[in-house]
Amino acid sequence: MKQDTIAAISTAWGESGIAIVRVSGEDACEIAAKILKTPEPLDKVEARRMQLANLLGKPTGDDKTTRDIIDNVLVVRFSSPRSYTGENIVEIHTHGGSLVSQLCLELLIRAGARIAEPGEFTKRAFLNGRIDLSQAEGVLGIIRSRSEEALKAATRTLRGELSKFAEDIHEEILNLQARIEVGLDFPEEDTPYVAEDELSNGIETLKMELEDLLDRCKSGFLLREGIRVAIVGCPNVGKSSLLNALVKQARAIVTSMPGTTRDVIEESITWHGVPIRLIDTAGIRIPLNEAEAFGVKKAREEFTRADICLWVFDGSRPIEDQGELSEDMEEKLRNSAHIFVVNKIDLPQKLNEDYLFDKFPESHIILISAKSGAGVDSLKEKILDIAGYRGGNPIGSSPSYGLNVTARQLNEVRNALESLQAAADAKSIGGVDLVASCLAESRIALERLLGILSDDILLYKVFSDFCVGK
């Protein structure tokens, strides 16, 4: 069945040097030729060779044949299957500006194309076998990279490193599962098709390979999404001042009045190439009104969602004047990554740090002054340290370690590993048929990761996050 020819503006909206309008589909050249005046017919020009052309407007005049020149453009075509989507593609490079690129797109739609859906160009590249699903998601990782290290990790994924690792493990699981199934299908044989020691060693080897892949994916996921850090504590201890010190600008309102912050404020910084997402929250205490109650509720939610919590204290006040932690908050602190930040060290100190050490012996304490900036860089280093990074790289790793992945991809790798662990547990109780079933579940998780198993719902979820022109 012939697919529609799609068109979209592939560059960002607004003024720029150039804007690129992309057309993809079997009729790309024919449709583009209707709105362009070129020295040579577009379909006769060598692929990948750019030529100067005139962009023609809608017919005007009494005879409806006169067409004004809107812009001088450059046009280039790419022939199927040697193009990004695997289809015929035409790119029209107009002068930058919101109006000219929009007019070009409107003319293409009038000529027979339709507006592309979000991510449809990359979706077609996947469906036409140009890239696999993990590489397609790597494209989005490149677009959304917020640091140089995140970009490198996304490039590794786009080059196929994630796919290669996952495909190799998938093949090993498939072979092991197949040999077990043969033994189950022919039980009359005296010798099992897979010896017991070989089966145990095979499962353990696969687990180690998947654990390594999971570590690389977790590392890249943090680079992609950033380390989520919630700044929490009681009112008027300097949480908003700490946010401003970390981002080095007056982002949050700071006053001496407790309860100034009512909603969450999020800002991002990059430290040693690792994005850190900072969330300033309302002071946690018994709320005095409905608005403050909403802020406290949001603060507790952010505390629960965060990868790391910064619990801020005012070093110039006794700890008993800074509110008492509820039992549930104490329990959450003990079971989550956190740093106690003692602020205002530029003032005479009245906070007893021994109290914190006695109650939370495993905690990290950093002394800072949000006003002077003292200790702020040490706090950033500790955040990376707790998250598993030093100098922008996972501890003990080489710079080419992380793989930029989505939450979906990370979850599928986890599912595959959990199923392998279930296979190992089943092996210990002698359930060979259950081992085969668990191996099948692990293999299927990797097939979903790679897009070998995919349906319309999965593809919609993956590509709906893309911009229209990609």
C-alpha positions as CSV (number, residue, x, y, z in Angstrom):
1,M,0.0,0.0,0.0
2,K,1.3,3.4,-1.0
3,Q,2.1,5.7,1.9
4,D,1.3,9.3,2.1
5,T,4.0,11.8,1.3
6,I,4.7,13.8,4.5
7,A,6.2,17.3,5.1
8,A,7.3,19.3,8.1
9,I,9.6,22.1,9.1
10,S,12.6,20.4,10.6
11,T,14.4,23.4,12.1
12,A,13.4,25.3,15.3
13,W,10.7,28.0,15.1
14,G,11.9,31.6,14.9
15,E,14.5,33.8,13.1
16,S,17.6,32.0,11.9
17,G,20.1,31.9,9.0
18,I,18.2,29.1,7.3
19,A,15.1,27.0,7.8
20,I,14.8,23.4,6.4
21,V,11.5,22.0,5.2
22,R,11.6,18.3,4.7
23,V,9.4,16.1,2.4
24,S,9.4,12.3,2.5
25,G,7.5,9.8,0.4
26,E,7.3,8.2,-3.0
27,D,6.0,11.5,-4.5
28,A,8.4,13.8,-2.7
29,C,10.1,15.0,-5.9
30,E,6.9,15.4,-7.9
31,I,5.3,17.5,-5.0
32,A,8.3,19.6,-4.4
33,A,8.7,20.4,-8.1
34,K,5.2,21.9,-8.1
35,I,6.3,24.8,-5.9
36,L,9.9,25.3,-7.2
37,K,11.4,26.7,-10.3
38,T,14.8,24.9,-10.8
39,P,17.4,25.2,-13.6
40,E,17.1,21.4,-14.1
41,P,14.2,19.1,-13.3
42,L,14.5,18.0,-9.7
43,D,14.2,14.3,-10.4
44,K,17.0,14.5,-13.1
45,V,19.6,16.1,-10.8
46,E,22.1,13.9,-9.2
47,A,21.0,12.8,-5.7
48,R,22.7,14.7,-2.8
49,R,23.6,17.6,-5.1
50,M,22.2,20.9,-4.0
51,Q,20.9,23.4,-6.5
52,L,19.6,26.9,-6.3
53,A,15.9,27.4,-7.0
54,N,13.0,29.8,-6.6
55,L,10.2,29.2,-4.2
56,L,6.9,30.1,-6.0
57,G,3.8,31.4,-4.3
58,K,0.2,30.6,-5.0
59,P,-1.2,31.5,-8.5
60,T,-2.4,35.1,-8.8
61,G,-3.7,37.4,-11.5
62,D,-6.8,37.2,-13.7
63,D,-5.6,34.0,-15.4
64,K,-4.5,32.4,-12.1
65,T,-1.2,31.4,-13.7
66,T,1.1,34.2,-12.4
67,R,3.2,33.1,-9.5
68,D,5.4,35.4,-7.5
69,I,8.8,34.4,-6.2
70,I,8.7,34.1,-2.4
71,D,12.3,33.2,-1.8
72,N,15.6,32.1,-3.3
73,V,16.2,28.6,-1.8
74,L,18.5,25.6,-2.0
75,V,17.0,22.2,-2.7
76,V,18.5,18.7,-2.5
77,R,17.0,15.3,-3.0
78,F,17.8,11.9,-1.5
79,S,16.8,8.7,-3.3
80,S,15.2,5.7,-1.7
81,P,16.6,3.6,0.0
82,R,19.6,5.7,0.7
83,S,17.9,8.4,2.8
84,Y,17.1,9.0,6.4
85,T,13.6,7.5,6.1
86,G,14.5,5.0,3.4
87,E,12.1,6.8,1.1
88,N,12.5,9.6,-1.4
89,I,13.3,12.8,0.5
90,V,13.5,16.4,-0.7
91,E,14.9,19.2,1.6
92,I,14.1,22.8,0.8
93,H,16.5,25.2,2.6
94,T,14.7,28.6,2.8
95,H,16.0,31.8,4.5
96,G,15.3,31.6,8.2
97,G,12.2,33.2,9.6
98,S,8.8,32.0,10.8
99,L,6.9,33.2,7.8
100,V,8.8,31.9,4.7
101,S,9.2,28.4,6.1
102,Q,5.6,28.3,7.1
103,L,4.5,29.4,3.6
104,C,6.8,26.8,2.0
105,L,5.1,24.1,4.2
106,E,1.6,25.4,3.3
107,L,2.5,25.2,-0.4
108,L,3.7,21.6,-0.1
109,I,0.4,20.7,1.6
110,R,-1.6,22.3,-1.2
111,A,0.6,20.4,-3.7
112,G,-0.4,17.0,-2.2
113,A,1.7,16.3,0.9
114,R,0.3,16.1,4.4
115,I,1.8,17.4,7.7
116,A,3.9,14.8,9.4
117,E,3.0,13.5,12.8
118,P,5.5,13.9,15.7
119,G,8.5,11.7,15.0
120,E,7.0,10.3,11.8
121,F,10.3,10.7,9.8
122,T,12.2,8.7,12.4
123,K,9.3,6.2,12.7
124,R,9.5,5.6,8.9
125,A,13.2,5.1,9.2
126,F,12.5,2.4,11.8
127,L,9.7,0.8,9.8
128,N,11.8,0.8,6.6
129,G,14.7,-0.9,8.4
130,R,17.1,2.0,8.4
131,I,17.5,1.9,12.2
132,D,16.2,-0.2,15.0
133,L,13.9,1.0,17.8
134,S,16.8,1.6,20.3
135,Q,18.6,3.7,17.7
136,A,15.4,5.6,17.0
137,E,15.1,6.5,20.7
138,G,18.8,7.5,20.6
139,V,17.9,10.2,18.0
140,L,15.6,11.8,20.6
141,G,18.4,11.5,23.2
142,I,20.7,13.5,20.9
143,I,18.0,16.2,20.4
144,R,17.4,16.5,24.2
145,S,21.0,16.2,25.4
146,R,21.6,18.8,28.1
147,S,25.4,18.3,28.4
148,E,28.3,17.1,26.4
149,E,28.5,13.8,28.2
150,A,24.8,13.2,27.6
151,L,25.4,13.9,23.9
152,K,28.3,11.4,23.8
153,A,26.1,8.8,25.5
154,A,23.3,9.4,23.0
155,T,25.7,9.2,20.1
156,R,26.9,5.8,21.3
157,T,23.3,4.6,21.4
158,L,22.6,5.9,17.9
159,R,25.7,4.2,16.6
160,G,24.2,0.9,17.8
161,E,26.2,0.1,20.9
162,L,23.0,-0.6,22.9
163,S,21.6,-2.7,20.1
164,K,24.8,-4.7,19.7
165,F,25.0,-5.6,23.4
166,A,21.3,-6.4,23.6
167,E,21.3,-8.5,20.3
168,D,24.3,-10.5,21.5
169,I,22.7,-11.3,24.9
170,H,19.3,-12.0,23.1
171,E,21.1,-14.5,20.8
172,E,22.7,-16.3,23.8
173,I,19.4,-16.5,25.7
174,L,17.7,-17.8,22.6
175,N,20.3,-20.6,22.0
176,L,20.2,-21.6,25.7
177,Q,16.4,-21.7,25.7
178,A,16.3,-23.7,22.5
179,R,18.7,-26.4,23.8
180,I,16.6,-26.7,27.0
181,E,13.4,-27.0,24.9
182,V,15.0,-29.8,22.9
183,G,15.8,-31.7,26.1
184,L,12.2,-31.2,27.3
185,D,10.8,-32.4,24.0
186,F,12.9,-35.6,23.9
187,P,12.9,-36.8,27.6
188,E,13.7,-40.4,26.5
189,E,17.3,-39.4,25.9
190,D,19.6,-40.5,28.8
191,T,21.8,-37.4,28.7
192,P,20.1,-34.0,29.0
193,Y,20.8,-31.7,26.0
194,V,22.2,-29.1,28.4
195,A,24.3,-30.4,31.3
196,E,23.4,-29.1,34.8
197,D,26.7,-27.2,35.3
198,E,26.6,-25.8,31.8
199,L,23.0,-24.5,32.5
200,S,24.0,-22.9,35.8
201,N,27.2,-21.3,34.2
202,G,25.2,-20.1,31.2
203,I,22.6,-18.3,33.3
204,E,25.2,-16.7,35.6
205,T,27.1,-15.5,32.5
206,L,24.0,-14.0,31.0
207,K,23.2,-12.3,34.3
208,M,26.6,-10.7,34.5
209,E,26.3,-9.4,30.9
210,L,22.9,-8.0,31.6
211,E,24.0,-6.4,34.9
212,D,26.8,-4.7,33.0
213,L,24.3,-3.5,30.3
214,L,22.0,-2.3,33.1
215,D,24.8,-0.3,34.7
216,R,25.6,1.4,31.4
217,C,21.9,2.2,30.8
218,K,21.4,3.6,34.3
219,S,24.5,5.7,33.9
220,G,23.2,7.0,30.5
221,F,19.7,7.5,31.9
222,L,21.0,9.9,34.6
223,L,22.9,11.8,31.9
224,R,19.8,12.0,29.8
225,E,17.3,12.9,32.5
226,G,19.6,14.6,35.0
227,I,20.0,13.8,38.7
228,R,16.7,14.9,40.4
229,V,17.6,16.7,43.6
230,A,14.9,18.0,45.9
231,I,15.8,20.9,48.3
232,V,13.7,20.4,51.4
233,G,13.6,21.5,55.0
234,C,11.6,23.6,57.4
235,P,10.8,27.3,56.5
236,N,13.4,30.0,56.5
237,V,16.5,27.8,56.6
238,G,17.8,29.1,53.2
239,K,16.4,26.6,50.7
240,S,15.7,29.2,48.0
241,S,19.0,30.9,48.8
242,L,20.7,27.6,48.2
243,L,19.0,27.2,44.8
244,N,20.1,30.6,43.8
245,A,23.7,29.8,44.9
246,L,23.7,26.5,42.9
247,V,22.4,28.1,39.7
248,K,24.4,31.3,40.3
249,Q,21.4,33.6,39.7
250,A,18.5,35.0,41.7
251,R,16.0,32.4,40.4
252,A,13.9,32.0,43.6
253,I,12.4,34.8,45.8
254,V,14.3,35.1,49.1
255,T,12.9,37.0,52.1
256,S,13.2,36.8,55.8
257,M,9.5,35.8,56.1
258,P,9.0,32.0,56.5
259,G,6.8,30.3,53.9
260,T,7.7,32.5,50.9
261,T,7.9,29.5,48.6
262,R,4.5,28.0,48.0
263,D,5.1,25.9,44.9
264,V,8.0,24.0,43.5
265,I,10.7,25.8,41.4
266,E,12.8,23.7,39.1
267,E,16.2,24.7,37.6
268,S,18.9,22.7,35.9
269,I,22.7,23.0,36.1
270,T,25.5,20.9,34.7
271,W,28.5,19.9,36.8
272,H,31.4,17.9,35.2
273,G,29.1,17.2,32.3
274,V,26.3,15.7,34.4
275,P,22.9,17.5,34.4
276,I,21.5,18.1,37.9
277,R,17.8,19.0,38.2
278,L,17.2,21.2,41.3
279,I,13.8,21.4,42.8
280,D,13.2,24.1,45.5
281,T,10.2,23.3,47.7
282,A,8.0,24.9,50.3
283,G,9.1,24.6,53.9
284,I,7.8,21.5,55.6
285,R,5.8,22.2,58.8
286,I,2.2,22.2,60.0
287,P,0.6,24.5,57.4
288,L,-1.1,27.7,58.5
289,N,-3.5,27.9,55.6
290,E,-4.7,26.1,52.5
291,A,-2.1,27.6,50.1
292,E,0.7,26.5,52.4
293,A,-0.8,23.1,52.8
294,F,-0.6,22.6,49.1
295,G,3.0,23.7,49.1
296,V,3.9,21.2,51.9
297,K,2.1,18.4,50.0
298,K,4.1,19.2,46.9
299,A,7.3,19.3,48.9
300,R,6.7,15.8,50.3
301,E,5.9,14.5,46.8
302,E,9.2,15.9,45.4
303,F,11.1,14.4,48.4
304,T,9.7,11.0,47.5
305,R,10.4,11.4,43.7
306,A,13.9,12.7,44.1
307,D,17.1,10.7,43.4
308,I,18.8,12.7,46.1
309,C,17.3,14.9,48.9
310,L,19.1,17.9,50.3
311,W,17.7,18.5,53.7
312,V,18.7,22.0,54.7
313,F,19.3,23.3,58.2
314,D,20.1,26.8,59.4
315,G,23.4,26.5,61.2
316,S,22.8,29.8,63.1
317,R,19.8,28.4,65.0
318,P,19.5,25.5,67.4
319,I,18.1,22.4,65.8
320,E,15.1,22.3,68.1
321,D,14.0,25.6,66.6
322,Q,13.8,24.1,63.1
323,G,10.9,21.8,63.4
324,E,10.8,18.2,64.3
325,L,11.0,15.4,61.7
326,S,7.9,13.2,61.6
327,E,8.4,9.5,61.9
328,D,7.5,8.9,58.3
329,M,10.0,11.5,57.1
330,E,12.7,10.0,59.3
331,E,12.0,6.6,57.8
332,K,12.1,8.0,54.3
333,L,15.4,9.7,54.9
334,R,17.0,6.5,56.2
335,N,15.8,4.6,53.1
336,S,16.8,7.2,50.5
337,A,19.9,9.0,49.3
338,H,20.2,12.3,51.1
339,I,22.6,15.0,52.2
340,F,22.2,17.2,55.3
341,V,23.1,20.7,54.2
342,V,24.0,23.1,57.1
343,N,23.6,26.6,55.7
344,K,24.6,30.0,57.0
345,I,28.1,29.0,58.2
346,D,29.1,32.6,57.8
347,L,27.1,33.3,61.0
348,P,27.8,32.2,64.6
349,Q,26.9,28.5,64.8
350,K,24.3,27.1,67.2
351,L,23.4,23.9,65.5
352,N,24.6,20.7,67.1
353,E,25.8,18.4,64.3
354,D,26.3,15.5,66.7
355,Y,22.6,15.3,67.0
356,L,22.4,14.5,63.2
357,F,25.3,12.0,63.4
358,D,23.7,10.2,66.3
359,K,20.3,10.0,64.7
360,F,21.5,9.4,61.1
361,P,25.0,7.8,61.4
362,E,25.1,6.9,57.6
363,S,24.3,10.4,56.5
364,H,26.5,12.9,54.7
365,I,26.8,16.5,56.1
366,I,28.0,19.4,54.0
367,L,28.6,22.9,55.5
368,I,27.8,25.8,53.2
369,S,27.0,29.5,53.0
370,A,24.5,30.2,50.3
371,K,25.3,33.9,50.8
372,S,29.1,33.7,50.2
373,G,29.1,30.5,48.1
374,A,31.4,28.6,50.5
375,G,31.0,24.9,50.3
376,V,28.6,25.0,47.3
377,D,31.0,23.3,44.9
378,S,31.7,20.6,47.5
379,L,28.0,20.0,47.7
380,K,27.8,19.5,43.9
381,E,30.7,17.1,44.1
382,K,28.9,15.1,46.8
383,I,25.7,15.0,44.7
384,L,27.7,13.4,41.8
385,D,29.5,11.1,44.2
386,I,26.2,9.7,45.7
387,A,24.7,9.4,42.2
388,G,27.7,7.2,41.2
389,Y,29.8,9.8,39.3
390,R,33.2,11.3,39.7
391,G,34.5,13.8,37.2
392,G,31.4,13.2,35.1
393,N,32.0,9.5,34.7
394,P,30.5,6.6,36.6
395,I,32.9,5.5,39.3
396,G,35.5,3.0,38.0
397,S,34.4,3.4,34.4
398,S,36.0,4.8,31.2
399,P,34.5,7.9,29.6
400,S,32.8,5.7,26.9
401,Y,30.6,4.0,29.5
402,G,27.0,5.3,29.6
403,L,24.3,4.6,27.0
404,N,21.7,7.2,26.7
405,V,18.4,5.4,27.2
406,T,14.7,6.2,27.9
407,A,12.8,5.0,30.9
408,R,11.1,2.4,28.7
409,Q,14.5,1.0,27.6
410,L,15.9,0.9,31.1
411,N,12.7,-0.9,32.3
412,E,13.0,-3.5,29.6
413,V,16.7,-4.2,30.6
414,R,15.6,-4.5,34.2
415,N,12.8,-6.9,33.2
416,A,15.2,-9.1,31.3
417,L,17.6,-9.3,34.3
418,E,14.7,-10.0,36.7
419,S,13.6,-12.9,34.5
420,L,17.1,-14.3,34.4
421,Q,17.3,-14.1,38.2
422,A,13.9,-16.0,38.3
423,A,15.5,-18.6,35.9
424,A,18.5,-19.0,38.3
425,D,16.0,-19.5,41.3
426,A,14.0,-22.0,39.3
427,K,17.2,-23.9,38.4
428,S,18.1,-24.3,42.1
429,I,14.8,-26.2,42.8
430,G,15.2,-28.3,39.6
431,G,12.4,-26.8,37.6
432,V,13.9,-27.0,34.1
433,D,10.6,-26.3,32.4
434,L,10.2,-23.2,34.5
435,V,13.8,-22.2,33.7
436,A,12.9,-22.3,30.0
437,S,9.8,-20.2,30.6
438,C,11.8,-17.5,32.5
439,L,14.4,-17.4,29.7
440,A,11.6,-16.8,27.3
441,E,10.4,-13.9,29.3
442,S,13.9,-12.4,29.4
443,R,14.3,-12.9,25.7
444,I,10.9,-11.2,25.0
445,A,11.9,-8.2,27.2
446,L,15.0,-7.7,25.0
447,E,12.9,-8.1,21.8
448,R,10.6,-5.3,23.1
449,L,13.8,-3.2,23.7
450,L,15.0,-3.7,20.2
451,G,11.6,-3.4,18.5
452,I,11.6,-7.0,17.3
453,L,8.3,-7.2,19.1
454,S,6.3,-4.0,18.6
455,D,2.8,-2.9,18.2
456,D,1.0,0.4,17.3
457,I,0.7,1.4,21.0
458,L,4.4,1.0,21.7
459,L,5.4,2.8,18.5
460,Y,3.0,5.7,19.3
461,K,4.5,6.0,22.8
462,V,8.0,6.0,21.5
463,F,7.6,8.5,18.6
464,S,4.9,10.8,20.1
465,D,7.7,12.5,22.2
466,F,9.6,13.6,19.1
467,C,9.2,17.0,17.5
468,V,7.1,17.1,14.3
469,G,10.1,17.7,11.9
470,K,12.1,14.7,13.2
